[in-house]
Amino acid sequence: MKRSVIIFVLLFFLFSNCYSQSIQYSKGNIKVDDPAQAQLVSNLQGYNHLITFSYNKKPIIHIFDDHLRLLEQRQLDFLIRKDCDVKIVSFAGYYYLTIHIFQPSFYEVWKVDKEGRSVRLSKECMALFDTVFKDRSPALQLVNINGKLFALAQTYIDSLKAIRCKLARLDDQFAALKAMTLGYPFDNETDFLQQVSLWENALFVLKSSRDNPGNSLSLMKVELDTGDITTTSFDTGFQTNWNPGFLFSPIDSTLLVYSTIIQTDINRRVRRNVLISRLDNQLKERTPVTVLKHQFTQNTASNFLFIKGRPSVWLNVNTNRRVQGPAFRINPTPRIGSAIATPYMIYTYPNDYYYKGPTGVRFTVMDTQFKTRADTLVANDKKVIEVQSYPFGQFTIGDRVYLVLTQNFTAKRKGLIIFSSDDNGKLAEKGLPVFDKYDYLLSQLQAFDNSFIVPYSYKKEMGLMKVTLKD
């Protein structure tokens, strides 16, 4: 296997792929206080919404058509508090906007259709805590599964060393159609809840554990009909698990499990490896566990692994740890919904990552058996970081999956670069000739048909950019 260290220069005319593209910007920008707080909901049956939030102001929905013409702006009749959490769950032609206000705990919920018409459902949402969940303390998680709305609330019960999970299927007005209670083992003193996802007829739970014998990573499948639990565990010994997660493939019903595993030796030297495994939907091993031992050499800070599969996926692993909250926590889960036209979940960074130390970004292409086929490192050892590892976006068009990153030419000029794997298992890249003064919110990138839309900002103005790829 050949390893190479490369330095990217202006790539606008050094295209490795055979496709071309057209780039379109919105007709009409909007003024915002904080562009980083905006949320995009795209492909709403010909409409695209950009929602902006400002402290002590009403949220504003900016409505664009399919040609990115700004049609109108609508306000939602409530004020944004300082401490709140915003979530959006998309469906075909409408979405639910949920704002969790922490102190005192309250959920502001609005159903918004493609033309921006809205209905407030906060009262109906809060009634669920009294009638279904019987408790107002747990955090609420809304999920779209095959066009059906589910609500999930979890509570840790110390006397049982378990988490009680109450699940309800809701109609479009937040009335409970069916409710059930599940449970799974969890010890608040030794376990960390990493990811909880509802898929088809089961709840999948990933937790990491740290006790006297060592460290482990456990994936549990809880059957919705019976409550039966199937568990597969990975013993990582003295190596701790950083940023573990899993991804579903609805095509072949497999799960891709991954974790950065880290160990410090007696000389305080840190060894960083990557654990990956593919399981079937019964949590039996489909592809043997593989430990990648060279992903963090040569000043590498962040890795993007292209893993061949059905479908293929870009996976990001890095050396920096999420900000840890209490032992019982639910990390943001990958988005899935009608607004994202890919059969695979799109995984993006939560906003609580930070970067320091190494700066290199590595790109590795792997086959279905996790064998490395190509490996490239962008050293990022100049005064200007040449390729940023965050923010990033990924999307699928046809049978090809793409990764989009920011490329810096100077301190004030930047572009976008798209990575993919060609038919020979090699890394392919293509520069996009975008306007070089804008900041592109790649973590908001959403794709449909053969296009993707991403918000951009310049100072305190925002707009949308649409890129259409052509064979």
C-alpha positions as CSV (number, residue, x, y, z in Angstrom):
1,M,0.0,0.0,0.0
2,K,1.4,3.4,-1.0
3,R,1.1,6.2,1.5
4,S,1.4,9.8,0.3
5,V,1.6,13.2,1.9
6,I,0.2,15.9,-0.3
7,I,-0.2,19.6,-0.2
8,F,-3.3,21.0,-1.9
9,V,-3.0,24.0,-4.1
10,L,-5.6,25.8,-6.2
11,L,-7.7,22.8,-7.4
12,F,-10.4,24.6,-9.3
13,F,-9.0,23.3,-12.6
14,L,-7.4,20.1,-11.4
15,F,-10.5,17.9,-11.6
16,S,-10.1,14.2,-10.9
17,N,-13.7,13.3,-11.6
18,C,-15.6,13.2,-14.9
19,Y,-18.6,15.2,-13.8
20,S,-19.3,18.9,-14.0
21,Q,-21.5,21.2,-11.9
22,S,-23.6,24.3,-11.9
23,I,-23.7,26.6,-8.9
24,Q,-26.6,28.9,-8.0
25,Y,-26.9,31.5,-5.2
26,S,-30.1,32.7,-3.6
27,K,-31.7,35.9,-5.0
28,G,-31.9,37.9,-1.8
29,N,-29.8,37.7,1.3
30,I,-31.1,38.1,4.9
31,K,-29.6,39.9,7.8
32,V,-29.0,37.8,11.0
33,D,-27.4,38.3,14.4
34,D,-25.7,34.9,14.6
35,P,-25.5,32.9,11.3
36,A,-24.2,29.8,13.2
37,Q,-27.6,29.4,14.9
38,A,-29.6,29.2,11.6
39,Q,-31.2,25.9,10.6
40,L,-32.0,24.7,7.0
41,V,-34.9,22.6,6.0
42,S,-34.7,21.8,2.3
43,N,-36.7,20.0,-0.4
44,L,-40.1,20.8,1.0
45,Q,-41.9,19.9,-2.2
46,G,-40.3,22.8,-4.1
47,Y,-39.6,25.1,-1.1
48,N,-36.5,25.6,1.1
49,H,-36.7,27.2,4.6
50,L,-33.9,28.9,6.4
51,I,-34.8,29.5,10.0
52,T,-32.9,32.1,12.0
53,F,-32.8,32.4,15.8
54,S,-31.7,35.4,18.0
55,Y,-31.8,35.7,21.8
56,N,-35.0,37.4,23.0
57,K,-36.3,37.7,19.5
58,K,-38.9,35.7,17.6
59,P,-37.7,33.0,15.2
60,I,-38.0,34.0,11.5
61,I,-38.7,31.5,8.7
62,H,-37.2,32.7,5.4
63,I,-38.9,30.9,2.5
64,F,-37.1,30.3,-0.8
65,D,-38.4,28.5,-3.8
66,D,-36.7,25.8,-5.8
67,H,-34.7,28.5,-7.7
68,L,-33.6,30.0,-4.4
69,R,-35.7,33.2,-4.8
70,L,-36.6,34.6,-1.4
71,L,-40.4,34.6,-1.4
72,E,-41.4,35.8,2.0
73,Q,-40.5,35.8,5.7
74,R,-42.7,34.6,8.6
75,Q,-42.3,34.9,12.3
76,L,-43.2,32.4,15.0
77,D,-44.9,34.0,17.9
78,F,-42.6,33.3,20.8
79,L,-39.2,34.6,22.1
80,I,-36.0,32.6,22.1
81,R,-34.6,32.1,25.6
82,K,-30.9,32.1,26.3
83,D,-30.7,28.4,27.4
84,C,-32.5,26.3,24.9
85,D,-32.0,23.4,22.4
86,V,-33.4,23.5,18.9
87,K,-34.4,20.4,17.0
88,I,-36.1,19.9,13.6
89,V,-37.8,16.7,12.4
90,S,-38.7,16.8,8.7
91,F,-41.4,15.0,6.8
92,A,-42.7,15.3,3.2
93,G,-43.9,18.9,2.8
94,Y,-43.7,19.9,6.5
95,Y,-41.6,19.7,9.6
96,Y,-41.8,20.0,13.4
97,L,-39.7,22.7,15.1
98,T,-39.0,21.8,18.7
99,I,-37.3,24.2,21.2
100,H,-36.5,22.8,24.6
101,I,-36.3,25.5,27.2
102,F,-34.3,24.1,30.1
103,Q,-35.2,26.3,33.1
104,P,-38.0,25.8,33.8
105,S,-38.3,22.8,31.4
106,F,-40.8,23.5,28.6
107,Y,-41.1,22.4,25.0
108,E,-42.1,24.9,22.4
109,V,-43.4,22.9,19.4
110,W,-44.5,24.2,16.0
111,K,-45.7,22.3,12.9
112,V,-44.7,24.2,9.8
113,D,-45.7,23.4,6.2
114,K,-43.9,24.1,3.0
115,E,-45.4,27.6,2.5
116,G,-44.5,28.6,6.1
117,R,-48.0,28.2,7.6
118,S,-47.5,27.2,11.2
119,V,-49.6,25.6,14.0
120,R,-48.4,25.7,17.6
121,L,-48.5,22.3,19.4
122,S,-46.7,23.1,22.6
123,K,-49.7,22.4,24.8
124,E,-50.3,19.0,23.1
125,C,-46.6,18.2,23.5
126,M,-46.5,19.0,27.3
127,A,-49.6,16.9,27.8
128,L,-47.6,13.9,26.7
129,F,-45.4,14.2,29.9
130,D,-48.6,13.9,32.1
131,T,-50.6,11.4,30.1
132,V,-48.0,9.1,28.5
133,F,-44.5,9.6,30.1
134,K,-45.9,10.3,33.6
135,D,-42.8,12.4,34.3
136,R,-41.7,15.9,33.2
137,S,-38.0,15.4,33.9
138,P,-36.8,13.4,30.9
139,A,-35.6,15.0,27.7
140,L,-37.9,14.4,24.7
141,Q,-36.5,13.1,21.4
142,L,-38.7,13.2,18.2
143,V,-37.9,10.7,15.4
144,N,-39.3,10.3,11.8
145,I,-39.3,6.6,11.0
146,N,-40.7,5.8,7.5
147,G,-43.0,8.8,7.6
148,K,-44.3,8.1,11.1
149,L,-43.7,10.4,14.1
150,F,-42.4,8.9,17.4
151,A,-41.6,10.5,20.7
152,L,-38.9,9.0,23.0
153,A,-38.3,9.9,26.7
154,Q,-35.7,8.2,28.9
155,T,-35.3,8.2,32.7
156,Y,-32.4,6.7,34.7
157,I,-33.6,4.5,37.7
158,D,-30.7,4.1,40.1
159,S,-32.4,1.4,42.2
160,L,-32.6,-0.8,39.1
161,K,-29.4,0.2,37.5
162,A,-31.4,0.7,34.3
163,I,-32.8,3.3,32.0
164,R,-36.6,3.3,31.5
165,C,-37.5,4.3,28.0
166,K,-41.1,5.3,27.1
167,L,-42.0,5.4,23.5
168,A,-45.1,6.8,21.8
169,R,-46.2,6.9,18.2
170,L,-48.0,10.2,17.6
171,D,-50.4,11.5,15.0
172,D,-49.6,14.9,13.2
173,Q,-51.3,16.8,16.1
174,F,-49.2,15.1,18.8
175,A,-51.9,12.8,20.1
176,A,-50.6,9.4,21.2
177,L,-51.7,6.5,19.0
178,K,-49.7,3.8,20.8
179,A,-47.4,3.9,23.8
180,M,-45.0,1.3,25.3
181,T,-42.3,1.1,28.0
182,L,-38.9,-0.5,27.5
183,G,-35.8,-0.8,29.7
184,Y,-32.2,-1.7,29.4
185,P,-29.3,-2.1,31.8
186,F,-27.3,1.0,32.7
187,D,-25.1,1.9,35.6
188,N,-24.7,5.7,36.1
189,E,-21.4,5.2,37.9
190,T,-19.6,3.2,35.1
191,D,-21.6,3.7,31.9
192,F,-21.8,6.5,29.4
193,L,-24.7,6.6,27.0
194,Q,-23.3,7.3,23.5
195,Q,-26.2,6.9,21.0
196,V,-29.9,5.9,21.1
197,S,-31.6,5.3,17.8
198,L,-35.0,3.9,16.8
199,W,-35.0,1.7,13.7
200,E,-37.8,-0.3,12.3
201,N,-39.1,-2.5,15.2
202,A,-36.2,-2.1,17.7
203,L,-34.4,0.5,19.8
204,F,-30.6,0.4,19.4
205,V,-28.5,1.6,22.2
206,L,-24.7,2.2,22.3
207,K,-22.9,2.7,25.6
208,S,-19.3,2.7,26.7
209,S,-18.3,1.3,30.1
210,R,-15.3,1.8,32.4
211,D,-14.8,-0.4,35.4
212,N,-12.0,-2.3,37.2
213,P,-11.4,-5.0,34.6
214,G,-11.1,-2.3,31.8
215,N,-13.1,-0.6,29.1
216,S,-15.8,-1.9,26.8
217,L,-18.3,-0.8,24.2
218,S,-21.7,-2.4,24.1
219,L,-24.4,-2.3,21.5
220,M,-27.9,-3.4,22.6
221,K,-31.0,-4.1,20.5
222,V,-34.3,-3.8,22.4
223,E,-37.2,-5.4,20.6
224,L,-40.3,-3.1,20.7
225,D,-42.8,-5.9,20.7
226,T,-41.3,-8.1,23.4
227,G,-38.7,-6.0,25.2
228,D,-36.1,-8.7,24.6
229,I,-32.5,-7.5,24.6
230,T,-29.7,-8.7,22.4
231,T,-26.2,-7.4,23.3
232,T,-22.8,-7.4,21.5
233,S,-19.8,-6.1,23.4
234,F,-16.3,-5.1,22.4
235,D,-13.6,-5.4,25.1
236,T,-11.1,-2.7,24.6
237,G,-9.0,-3.4,27.7
238,F,-7.0,-0.5,28.9
239,Q,-8.0,1.5,25.8
240,T,-10.7,4.1,26.4
241,N,-13.4,4.7,23.8
242,W,-13.6,8.2,22.4
243,N,-16.5,9.4,20.2
244,P,-18.0,5.9,19.5
245,G,-21.1,5.6,17.3
246,F,-22.9,3.4,14.8
247,L,-24.6,3.8,11.4
248,F,-27.5,1.9,9.8
249,S,-27.7,0.6,6.3
250,P,-31.3,0.1,5.3
251,I,-30.3,-1.6,2.1
252,D,-28.8,-4.7,3.8
253,S,-29.9,-4.1,7.4
254,T,-26.3,-3.9,8.8
255,L,-24.8,-1.7,11.4
256,L,-21.4,-0.1,11.2
257,V,-19.9,0.3,14.7
258,Y,-16.8,2.5,15.2
259,S,-14.8,4.1,18.0
260,T,-11.4,5.9,18.5
261,I,-9.6,3.8,21.2
262,I,-6.9,5.5,23.1
263,Q,-4.2,4.3,25.6
264,T,-1.5,6.2,27.4
265,D,1.7,4.1,28.2
266,I,4.0,4.4,31.2
267,N,6.0,7.1,29.4
268,R,2.8,9.1,28.9
269,R,2.8,8.5,25.2
270,V,-0.7,8.4,23.7
271,R,-1.5,5.6,21.3
272,R,-4.6,6.2,19.1
273,N,-6.3,3.5,17.1
274,V,-9.6,3.1,15.4
275,L,-12.0,0.1,16.0
276,I,-14.6,-0.7,13.3
277,S,-17.0,-3.6,12.9
278,R,-20.0,-4.5,10.8
279,L,-22.9,-6.4,12.3
280,D,-26.2,-7.7,11.0
281,N,-29.5,-6.7,12.4
282,Q,-29.3,-9.5,15.0
283,L,-25.9,-8.0,16.1
284,K,-24.0,-10.9,14.8
285,E,-20.6,-10.2,13.2
286,R,-20.8,-9.7,9.5
287,T,-17.3,-8.3,9.0
288,P,-14.7,-9.1,11.6
289,V,-13.6,-6.4,14.1
290,T,-10.7,-4.5,12.7
291,V,-8.3,-2.2,14.6
292,L,-6.6,0.5,12.4
293,K,-3.2,1.4,13.9
294,H,-1.9,4.0,11.5
295,Q,-4.6,6.5,11.3
296,F,-3.1,9.1,13.6
297,T,0.6,9.0,12.5
298,Q,2.4,11.9,10.9
299,N,0.7,14.7,12.9
300,T,-2.8,13.5,12.0
301,A,-5.6,15.1,13.9
302,S,-8.7,14.0,12.0
303,N,-9.5,11.0,9.8
304,F,-12.1,10.6,7.0
305,L,-12.6,6.9,6.2
306,F,-14.4,6.0,3.0
307,I,-15.8,2.6,3.7
308,K,-17.2,0.6,0.8
309,G,-20.5,-1.0,1.4
310,R,-24.2,-1.0,0.6
311,P,-24.2,1.9,0.5
312,S,-20.7,3.3,1.0
313,V,-20.2,6.0,3.6
314,W,-17.7,8.6,4.8
315,L,-16.9,8.2,8.5
316,N,-15.1,10.8,10.5
317,V,-12.8,9.9,13.5
318,N,-10.5,12.2,15.4
319,T,-8.3,12.6,18.4
320,N,-10.4,15.2,20.2
321,R,-13.0,14.2,22.7
322,R,-16.6,15.5,23.0
323,V,-17.3,17.7,25.9
324,Q,-18.5,15.2,28.6
325,G,-21.6,15.9,30.5
326,P,-23.2,13.8,33.2
327,A,-22.7,10.0,32.9
328,F,-26.3,9.7,31.7
329,R,-26.6,11.7,28.5
330,I,-27.9,11.4,25.0
331,N,-25.6,12.6,22.3
332,P,-27.1,14.2,19.2
333,T,-27.9,11.5,16.8
334,P,-27.5,11.6,13.0
335,R,-30.3,13.2,11.1
336,I,-32.6,11.2,9.0
337,G,-35.7,12.3,7.2
338,S,-37.4,13.1,3.9
339,A,-35.4,16.3,3.5
340,I,-32.2,14.3,3.1
341,A,-32.2,12.1,0.0
342,T,-29.8,9.4,1.0
343,P,-30.5,5.9,2.2
344,Y,-27.7,6.3,4.8
345,M,-27.8,8.5,7.9
346,I,-25.7,11.6,7.5
347,Y,-23.4,12.1,10.4
348,T,-22.1,15.5,11.2
349,Y,-20.2,16.9,14.2
350,P,-22.1,18.1,17.2
351,N,-21.0,21.7,17.9
352,D,-19.1,20.7,21.1
353,Y,-16.0,19.5,19.4
354,Y,-12.7,21.5,19.8
355,Y,-9.4,21.2,18.1
356,K,-5.8,21.6,19.3
357,G,-2.4,19.9,18.8
358,P,-2.1,17.9,15.5
359,T,-3.5,19.6,12.4
360,G,-3.2,17.0,9.7
361,V,-6.3,15.6,7.9
362,R,-6.1,12.0,6.6
363,F,-8.3,10.4,3.9
364,T,-8.4,6.6,3.7
365,V,-10.3,4.5,1.2
366,M,-11.3,1.1,2.5
367,D,-13.0,-1.9,0.9
368,T,-15.9,-3.9,2.3
369,Q,-13.5,-6.0,4.4
370,F,-11.9,-2.8,5.9
371,K,-8.7,-3.3,3.9
372,T,-7.0,0.0,3.0
373,R,-6.9,0.7,-0.7
374,A,-5.6,4.3,-0.7
375,D,-4.3,6.7,2.0
376,T,-3.6,10.4,1.7
377,L,-2.5,13.0,4.3
378,V,-3.0,16.7,4.0
379,A,-0.3,17.9,6.4
380,N,-1.8,21.4,7.2
381,D,1.7,22.5,8.3
382,K,1.6,25.9,6.8
383,K,0.5,29.2,8.4
384,V,-2.9,28.8,6.8
385,I,-4.8,25.5,7.4
386,E,-5.2,24.2,3.8
387,V,-8.0,21.8,4.3
388,Q,-10.3,22.2,7.3
389,S,-11.6,19.0,8.9
390,Y,-14.7,20.9,10.4
391,P,-17.3,21.8,9.5
392,F,-18.0,19.1,6.9
393,G,-20.9,17.6,5.1
394,Q,-21.5,14.4,3.2
395,F,-24.2,13.4,0.7
396,T,-25.2,10.6,-1.6
397,I,-26.2,10.9,-5.2
398,G,-27.0,7.7,-7.1
399,D,-24.5,5.1,-5.9
400,R,-21.7,7.5,-5.0
401,V,-21.1,9.2,-1.7
402,Y,-19.4,12.5,-1.4
403,L,-17.5,14.4,1.3
404,V,-17.4,18.3,1.3
405,L,-14.8,20.3,3.1
406,T,-13.5,23.9,3.2
407,Q,-10.2,24.6,1.4
408,N,-8.3,27.8,2.4
409,F,-6.2,29.5,-0.2
410,T,-5.2,32.5,1.9
411,A,-6.3,33.8,5.3
412,K,-9.2,35.5,3.6
413,R,-9.9,33.4,0.5
414,K,-11.5,30.0,0.6
415,G,-13.3,27.4,-1.5
416,L,-15.0,24.1,-1.2
417,I,-13.5,20.7,-2.2
418,I,-15.4,17.5,-2.8
419,F,-13.9,14.1,-2.1
420,S,-15.1,10.7,-3.3
421,S,-13.7,7.3,-4.3
422,D,-13.4,6.4,-7.9
423,D,-14.2,3.0,-9.5
424,N,-10.7,1.8,-8.9
425,G,-10.8,2.4,-5.1
426,K,-8.6,5.6,-5.3
427,L,-9.3,8.9,-3.7
428,A,-10.8,11.5,-6.1
429,E,-11.2,15.2,-5.4
430,K,-12.7,18.2,-7.2
431,G,-12.6,21.8,-6.3
432,L,-15.8,23.9,-6.5
433,P,-15.4,27.4,-7.8
434,V,-17.6,29.0,-5.1
435,F,-17.5,32.7,-4.0
436,D,-14.3,32.8,-1.9
437,K,-15.4,35.4,0.7
438,Y,-18.4,33.4,2.0
439,D,-18.4,31.0,5.0
440,Y,-20.3,27.8,4.1
441,L,-22.2,26.1,6.9
442,L,-21.3,22.6,5.7
443,S,-22.8,20.9,8.8
444,Q,-26.2,22.1,7.4
445,L,-25.7,20.6,3.9
446,Q,-28.7,18.7,2.6
447,A,-29.0,16.8,-0.7
448,F,-31.8,15.6,-3.0
449,D,-32.0,14.4,-6.5
450,N,-28.6,15.3,-8.0
451,S,-28.1,18.6,-6.0
452,F,-27.2,19.8,-2.6
453,I,-28.1,23.0,-0.8
454,V,-25.9,24.7,1.9
455,P,-26.4,28.0,3.8
456,Y,-23.6,30.6,3.5
457,S,-22.8,33.7,5.6
458,Y,-20.9,36.9,5.0
459,K,-20.5,39.1,8.0
460,K,-24.1,39.2,9.3
461,E,-25.9,38.3,6.1
462,M,-27.0,34.8,5.0
463,G,-28.2,33.1,1.9
464,L,-28.4,29.7,0.2
465,M,-26.2,28.1,-2.4
466,K,-27.3,25.2,-4.6
467,V,-24.9,22.9,-6.4
468,T,-26.1,20.6,-9.1
469,L,-23.8,17.8,-10.2
470,K,-23.9,16.6,-13.8
471,D,-22.4,13.5,-15.3
